[in-house]
Amino acid sequence: MAGGLPFALTVGALAFLLGVIWGGPFVEVLHRYRIGKQIRVELSEQQQKKVGTPTMGGIMIVVPVVVIALGLNVVNLIRTVTGASILLPLFVLVGFALLGLYDDWEGIQLSRGPHGEGIPGRVKFAAQIILATMAAVVISQFEGGFSFANQLIIPLIPVSFPIPAFIFIPITVFYIVGTSNAINLTDGLDGLAGIITASAFAAYGVIAFLQGQIFLTQLCFILVGACFAFLWFNAHPAQLFMGDTGSLALGATLGTVAVMTGQWLLLPIIAVIPVAETVSVILQVGYFKWTKGQRLFRQAPLHHHFELSGWSETQIVQRFWLVGLLSAMIGVALTLL
């Protein structure tokens, strides 16, 4: 096990290098075919300047992760159930990426016409529920392969409690779908979603290593490396946007990893920024309806509130990342106590 973490960090660095190498040509292809982002008219003038920036950047994350993870573990996938366990988060990653890709493509096509922003929200949500339910059922049926799933691990209490499938499945679906949409809401400023997600995956990579889930550790740090490669092109001013292709996929995979480690109660701490972004939207909508038109925040999600309050984009991203990094450290620390 001693060599597990160094190897995971190494393959994460490999994912970063490969991503940076092929990222440049990928951005040029998106430019050539005008796969550009459309910005909502109610957003700030600074955001309006980003119209036409290439989107679907999640492809740059998903493809290397799948290729490297499968390539490194092709033998273990056949020999061991533990090795095969990476197939589940990869299924979630690819499934939600395809959903996001379709949504991004529809949004681009419709934005070139008179109206529309993508596939209907209810259709997208239903597809998320279906994919998450499939993943939840698989986890609930293979307790031997996912030894830390199907149980409740409470921080600071060295005792775990088994969870029956009829409770575990809805919880898992909630976490996968909820985290997917939370990262999607966070993806609104250059570099924000990428750095927050990378920090969360690094935290769960360490947690998985402490549990002896080496294959899951590798996958987490491959995702970290791929996110860093994306950030090379997404740093302000962004040359590339993640789009739903990346945000839905990364969020759903993060929720899946949290469940597979059994440390899903720590996810609201480790991913405190996406949680805060989601809560801000819920509060904004609820307050608007309750007061018949008044707003609790200048604009939701939360990062737009600070943007309209005078913070620069880089200030928001850096400060949110500092909070996210600290919360990820606290989450890891709670697993050690």
C-alpha positions in Angstrom: 0.0 0.0 0.0 2.9 2.3 0.6 3.5 2.7 -3.1 -0.2 3.3 -3.8 -0.3 7.1 -3.1 2.9 8.0 -5.0 1.7 6.1 -8.0 -1.7 7.8 -7.8 0.0 11.2 -7.7 2.2 10.2 -10.6 -0.7 9.2 -12.8 -2.4 12.5 -11.8 0.6 14.4 -13.1 0.5 12.3 -16.3 -3.1 13.2 -16.8 -2.2 16.9 -16.4 0.7 16.7 -19.0 -1.4 14.9 -21.5 -4.3 17.3 -21.1 -2.1 20.4 -21.5 -0.5 18.8 -24.7 -3.7 18.1 -26.5 -5.7 20.9 -25.0 -4.3 23.6 -27.3 -5.4 21.8 -30.6 -8.7 20.9 -28.9 -9.5 24.6 -28.2 -8.5 25.5 -31.8 -11.0 22.9 -33.2 -13.8 24.3 -31.0 -12.9 27.8 -32.3 -13.0 26.6 -35.9 -16.4 25.1 -35.6 -17.8 27.9 -33.5 -18.7 25.8 -30.5 -19.1 29.0 -28.4 -20.8 29.8 -25.1 -23.9 32.0 -25.0 -24.3 34.2 -21.9 -27.6 35.1 -20.3 -28.5 38.7 -20.8 -29.2 39.4 -17.1 -25.6 38.6 -16.1 -22.9 41.3 -15.6 -21.2 43.2 -18.4 -18.0 41.4 -17.6 -19.7 38.1 -18.2 -21.3 39.3 -21.5 -17.8 39.8 -22.9 -17.3 36.0 -22.8 -19.9 35.3 -25.5 -18.4 33.0 -28.1 -15.7 31.5 -25.8 -15.5 27.7 -26.7 -17.5 25.5 -24.4 -17.8 21.7 -24.0 -14.4 21.8 -22.3 -15.5 18.8 -20.2 -14.5 16.6 -23.1 -10.9 17.6 -22.3 -11.4 16.2 -18.8 -13.5 13.1 -19.4 -11.6 11.5 -22.3 -8.1 11.4 -20.7 -9.6 10.2 -17.4 -11.4 7.3 -19.0 -8.4 6.3 -21.2 -5.8 6.5 -18.4 -8.0 4.8 -15.8 -8.9 1.9 -18.0 -5.4 1.6 -19.5 -3.7 1.4 -16.1 -6.2 -1.1 -14.7 -7.0 -3.3 -17.6 -5.6 -6.4 -15.8 -7.1 -5.5 -12.4 -10.5 -5.0 -14.0 -10.5 -8.7 -14.9 -8.7 -10.1 -11.9 -10.3 -8.3 -8.9 -13.7 -7.0 -7.8 -11.9 -4.0 -6.2 -10.2 -3.2 -9.5 -13.5 -3.4 -11.3 -14.9 -0.9 -8.8 -13.6 2.0 -10.9 -16.0 1.0 -13.6 -18.9 2.5 -11.6 -17.6 6.0 -11.2 -16.4 5.9 -14.8 -19.9 4.9 -15.9 -21.3 7.9 -14.0 -18.6 10.2 -15.4 -19.3 9.2 -19.0 -23.1 9.0 -18.6 -23.4 12.5 -17.1 -20.9 13.8 -19.6 -23.0 12.6 -22.5 -26.1 14.2 -21.0 -24.2 17.4 -20.5 -22.7 17.2 -24.0 -26.2 16.9 -25.5 -27.4 19.8 -23.4 -24.5 22.0 -24.4 -24.9 21.1 -28.1 -28.7 21.8 -28.0 -28.0 25.1 -26.3 -25.5 26.2 -28.9 -27.9 25.2 -31.8 -30.9 26.9 -30.2 -28.9 30.0 -29.3 -28.1 30.4 -33.0 -31.9 30.6 -33.6 -34.5 32.8 -32.1 -34.7 31.4 -28.6 -33.8 28.5 -26.2 -30.9 27.4 -24.0 -30.8 23.6 -24.2 -32.8 20.6 -23.4 -35.8 21.2 -21.0 -34.9 21.1 -17.3 -37.4 18.4 -16.5 -35.9 16.1 -19.1 -32.4 16.7 -17.9 -33.4 16.1 -14.3 -35.2 12.9 -15.2 -32.1 11.6 -17.1 -30.0 12.4 -14.0 -32.3 10.5 -11.8 -32.2 7.5 -14.1 -28.4 7.4 -14.3 -28.0 8.0 -10.5 -30.5 5.2 -9.7 -28.6 2.8 -11.9 -25.4 3.6 -10.1 -27.0 3.4 -6.7 -28.5 0.0 -7.4 -25.1 -1.3 -8.5 -23.4 -0.1 -5.3 -26.1 -1.5 -3.1 -25.7 -5.0 -4.7 -22.0 -5.4 -4.4 -21.0 -4.8 -0.8 -17.9 -6.9 -1.2 -16.5 -4.7 -3.9 -17.5 -1.4 -2.2 -16.7 -2.3 1.4 -17.2 1.2 2.7 -20.4 1.9 0.9 -23.9 0.7 2.2 -23.0 2.1 5.6 -23.2 5.3 7.6 -19.9 6.5 8.9 -20.3 9.4 11.3 -17.3 11.7 11.8 -15.6 11.5 15.2 -17.4 8.3 16.0 -15.4 5.1 15.4 -18.5 3.0 14.6 -20.3 2.5 11.3 -23.9 1.5 10.8 -25.2 -0.6 7.9 -27.9 1.1 5.8 -30.6 -1.0 4.2 -30.9 -0.8 0.4 -34.3 0.9 0.4 -32.7 3.8 2.3 -29.3 3.7 0.8 -30.5 3.9 -2.8 -32.5 7.2 -2.4 -29.6 8.7 -0.4 -27.1 7.8 -3.1 -29.4 9.2 -5.9 -29.8 12.4 -3.9 -26.0 12.8 -3.5 -25.2 12.1 -7.1 -27.9 14.3 -8.6 -27.4 17.0 -6.0 -23.7 17.2 -6.4 -24.0 17.2 -10.1 -26.2 20.2 -10.1 -24.2 21.9 -7.4 -21.0 21.8 -9.5 -23.1 23.0 -12.5 -24.2 26.1 -10.5 -20.7 26.7 -9.3 -19.4 26.8 -12.9 -20.0 30.5 -13.6 -16.6 32.1 -13.3 -13.2 31.4 -14.9 -11.4 28.6 -13.0 -14.0 28.4 -10.2 -15.6 25.0 -10.8 -12.3 23.4 -11.9 -10.3 24.3 -8.8 -13.1 23.6 -6.3 -13.7 20.2 -7.9 -10.0 19.3 -8.0 -9.6 20.2 -4.3 -12.6 17.9 -3.4 -11.3 15.0 -5.5 -7.9 15.4 -3.9 -9.5 15.2 -0.4 -11.5 12.1 -1.3 -8.4 10.6 -3.0 -6.6 10.8 0.4 -9.6 9.4 2.2 -9.8 6.5 -0.2 -6.1 5.8 0.3 -6.5 5.8 4.1 -9.2 3.1 3.5 -7.0 1.1 1.3 -9.1 1.7 -1.8 -6.1 2.2 -4.1 -7.9 2.0 -7.4 -10.4 4.7 -6.3 -7.4 6.8 -5.1 -5.9 6.5 -8.5 -9.1 7.6 -10.2 -9.5 10.6 -7.9 -5.9 11.9 -8.6 -6.3 11.3 -12.3 -9.4 13.5 -12.1 -7.3 16.1 -10.2 -4.7 16.1 -12.9 -7.3 16.3 -15.7 -9.0 19.2 -13.9 -5.6 21.0 -13.5 -5.0 20.6 -17.3 -8.4 22.1 -18.0 -7.6 25.0 -15.7 -4.5 25.7 -17.8 -7.0 26.9 -20.5 -9.8 28.0 -18.2 -7.8 30.4 -16.0 -8.9 34.0 -16.3 -9.3 35.1 -19.0 -10.7 31.7 -20.1 -9.9 30.3 -23.4 -12.3 27.4 -22.8 -15.4 26.8 -20.7 -16.3 23.5 -19.0 -20.0 23.5 -20.0 -22.5 21.0 -18.7 -20.3 18.3 -20.3 -17.8 18.8 -17.5 -19.8 20.2 -14.6 -22.6 17.6 -14.6 -20.0 14.8 -15.0 -17.6 15.9 -12.4 -20.3 16.7 -9.8 -22.0 13.3 -10.3 -18.7 11.5 -10.1 -17.7 13.4 -6.9 -21.0 12.3 -5.3 -20.4 8.7 -6.4 -16.9 8.7 -4.9 -18.2 10.1 -1.7 -20.7 7.3 -1.4 -18.2 4.7 -2.3 -15.9 5.8 0.5 -18.8 5.8 3.0 -17.8 9.4 3.9 -20.8 11.0 2.3 -21.7 13.0 5.4 -18.4 14.9 4.9 -19.3 16.0 1.4 -21.1 19.2 2.5 -17.9 20.1 4.3 -15.4 19.1 1.6 -17.6 20.7 -1.1 -18.8 23.6 0.9 -18.6 26.1 -1.9 -20.9 24.1 -4.3 -23.2 23.6 -1.4 -23.3 27.3 -0.6 -23.9 28.1 -4.3 -26.9 25.7 -4.3 -28.3 27.0 -1.0 -28.0 30.6 -2.3 -30.2 29.7 -5.3 -32.8 27.9 -3.2 -33.0 30.8 -0.7 -33.1 33.4 -3.5 -36.0 31.6 -5.2 -37.9 30.9 -2.0 -37.4 34.5 -0.7 -38.5 35.9 -4.1 -41.7 34.0 -4.0 -42.4 34.7 -0.4 -41.9 38.4 -0.7 -43.5 38.6 -4.1 -40.5 40.0 -6.0 -37.8 41.0 -3.5 -34.3 39.5 -3.7 -32.2 38.1 -0.8 -29.0 38.3 -2.8 -28.1 40.8 -5.6 -28.0 37.7 -7.8 -27.7 34.0 -7.4 -25.7 31.7 -7.5 -23.6 33.2 -4.7 -20.5 34.1 -6.9 -22.6 36.5 -8.9 -23.7 38.3 -5.7 -20.1 39.0 -4.8 -19.4 40.0 -8.4 -22.2 42.6 -8.4 -20.9 43.7 -4.9 -17.7 44.9 -6.5 -15.3 41.9 -6.1 -13.3 41.1 -9.2 -13.6 37.7 -10.8 -10.1 36.7 -9.7 -10.8 37.8 -6.2 -13.9 35.7 -6.0 -12.3 32.6 -7.5 -9.2 32.8 -5.3 -11.2 33.5 -2.1 -13.7 30.8 -2.8 -10.8 28.4 -3.5 -9.1 29.3 -0.2 -12.4 28.4 1.6 -12.8 25.2 -0.5 -9.2 24.1 0.2 -9.5 24.7 3.9 -12.8 22.8 4.0 -11.3 19.9 2.1 -8.5 19.8 4.7 -11.0 19.8 7.5 -12.9 17.0 5.8 -9.7 14.8 5.6 -8.8 15.7 9.2 -12.2 14.5 10.4 -11.6 11.1 8.9 -8.4 10.8 11.0 -10.0 11.7 14.4 
